[in-house]
Amino acid sequence: SAKEELEKTKTTEKKTVETDLHKDVKEAPHSIPTKQKVRWSEDENKALKNMFAKYLQEK
């Protein structure tokens, strides 16, 4: 279902962010990482909005 897809996408995004942060910390343990890949591209935003719209229609 669209809701499951949405959840899956969120989880994947989260993992990516955490992995990137972890990598940055290992590379520079003395500094707090500021490079967070939280901002999604326009395409990803549109895809998520479409999925969410489908999910709302299914309800």
C-alpha positions in Angstrom: 0.0 0.0 0.0 1.0 3.6 -0.4 1.3 4.0 3.4 3.8 1.2 3.6 5.8 2.7 0.8 5.9 6.0 2.6 7.1 4.4 5.8 9.8 2.4 3.9 11.0 5.6 2.3 11.2 7.4 5.6 13.1 4.6 7.2 15.6 4.5 4.3 16.1 8.2 4.5 16.8 8.0 8.2 19.3 5.3 7.8 21.2 7.3 5.2 21.3 10.3 7.5 22.6 8.3 10.4 25.2 6.5 8.3 26.5 9.8 6.9 26.7 11.3 10.4 28.5 8.3 11.7 31.0 8.5 8.9 31.6 12.2 9.5 32.2 11.6 13.2 34.8 8.9 12.4 36.5 11.1 9.9 36.6 14.1 12.3 36.0 13.0 15.9 37.0 16.4 17.2 34.2 18.3 15.4 30.5 17.9 15.4 29.2 16.9 12.0 27.1 19.6 10.3 26.6 17.9 7.0 23.2 16.3 7.3 21.5 15.0 4.3 18.1 15.9 5.5 17.0 18.1 2.7 15.3 16.0 0.0 15.5 16.8 -3.7 12.4 18.2 -5.4 11.7 14.9 -7.1 11.8 13.0 -3.9 9.5 15.6 -2.3 7.0 15.2 -5.2 7.1 11.4 -5.1 6.4 11.5 -1.3 3.6 13.9 -1.7 2.1 11.8 -4.5 2.4 8.7 -2.3 0.8 10.5 0.6 -2.1 11.7 -1.6 -2.7 8.1 -2.7 -2.6 6.9 0.9 -5.2 9.5 1.9 -7.4 8.4 -1.0 -7.2 4.8 0.1 -8.5 5.6 3.6 
